[in-house]
């Protein structure tokens, strides 16, 4: 009988049951560049407005200054984030989205995804 091993197994099971996002799901959520960028912004700033995320993502995609980008491109990015990316992240409780304030913040399962994000996608 190995009490130490049983304790570790119980601890691992408890930790796993708290996280409702598997690593596989986390990688799926991180597979999209808009979601990665949005999560990176939430990681760096805690709370970010969806319009600001849309601007930052469009600038990164365009490799141009925001003043050089057609506002329609920013609007299109906003719409993709609003209708597709943020709902996927919110459904997994990775982010919390306040529609009234149009703000995105870390959700209950943010840390697991943030750990993977910073480990694999952090700026050098």
Secondary structure as GFF3:
##gff-version 3
##sequence-region A 1 124
A	DSSP	alpha_helix	3	18	.	.	.	ID=ss1
A	DSSP	alpha_helix	23	30	.	.	.	ID=ss2
A	DSSP	alpha_helix	33	45	.	.	.	ID=ss3
A	DSSP	beta_strand	47	49	.	.	.	ID=ss4
A	DSSP	alpha_helix	50	62	.	.	.	ID=ss5
A	DSSP	three_ten_helix	66	68	.	.	.	ID=ss6
A	DSSP	alpha_helix	71	80	.	.	.	ID=ss7
A	DSSP	pi_helix	81	85	.	.	.	ID=ss8
A	DSSP	alpha_helix	86	91	.	.	.	ID=ss9
A	DSSP	beta_strand	95	98	.	.	.	ID=ss10
A	DSSP	beta_strand	103	106	.	.	.	ID=ss11
A	DSSP	alpha_helix	110	121	.	.	.	ID=ss12
###
